[in-house]
Amino acid sequence: MPTLPWRAAAAAPAPDGSEAVVFASRLELGSAHHVPVFLWAALSIRRQVLAADGALGVSLVAEPFARTFWTLSAWRDHATLDAFVGQRPHVDTMRRFRGRLDSPVFISWTTPAADLPVDWAEARRRIAEAEDPTGG
């Protein structure tokens, strides 16, 4: 599946000069058996992000043959990101797949909202650093 490119969310854009909270993840399923259901859930969550209060945008990379999914989203602030995480269908998917993921990586950082969308190369670099902070 190709990358679903950055798409701006329905929420009002961030005010000029403001910071955005960027959230990225690498989610590797332990079994290929779970890939179809997880892919469906990921697409559902993408739709949820696009309609969520405080969401600024989202992108998704699915590598089903590698059992790996990459997410990238931006939010007005931590409070709107935290509120989203606790809502359906995201919260149900987290519960369902919590024990089915191999070493998931979740990271967040801030960037000027004017710099959105964040480049996938930057997100993957940060995820790699989070996986191995020593660089070795």
MOTA-V363418 format. One record per backbone hydrogen bond with DSSP energy under -0.5 kcal/mol. NH is the residue of the N-H (numbers start at 1). CO is the residue of the C=O. If there is no record, write none. Layout:
NH:CO ; NH:CO
This chain:
4:60 ; 5:3 ; 7:58 ; 9:56 ; 10:50 ; 18:15 ; 20:111 ; 21:75 ; 22:20 ; 22:109 ; 23:73 ; 24:107 ; 25:71 ; 26:105 ; 27:69 ; 28:26 ; 29:27 ; 29:67 ; 30:100 ; 34:31 ; 35:32 ; 38:34 ; 39:35 ; 40:36 ; 41:37 ; 42:38 ; 43:39 ; 44:40 ; 45:41 ; 46:42 ; 47:43 ; 48:44 ; 49:45 ; 50:46 ; 51:47 ; 51:48 ; 52:48 ; 52:49 ; 55:52 ; 56:74 ; 57:74 ; 58:7 ; 59:72 ; 60:4 ; 61:70 ; 63:61 ; 63:68 ; 66:63 ; 67:63 ; 67:64 ; 68:63 ; 69:27 ; 70:61 ; 71:25 ; 72:59 ; 73:23 ; 74:57 ; 75:21 ; 76:54 ; 81:77 ; 82:78 ; 83:79 ; 84:80 ; 85:81 ; 86:82 ; 87:84 ; 91:87 ; 93:89 ; 94:90 ; 95:91 ; 96:92 ; 97:93 ; 98:94 ; 100:97 ; 101:98 ; 102:28 ; 103:101 ; 105:26 ; 107:24 ; 109:22 ; 111:20 ; 113:18 ; 115:112 ; 116:113 ; 123:119 ; 124:120 ; 125:121 ; 126:122 ; 127:123 ; 128:124 ; 129:125 ; 130:126 ; 131:127 ; 132:128 ; 135:132
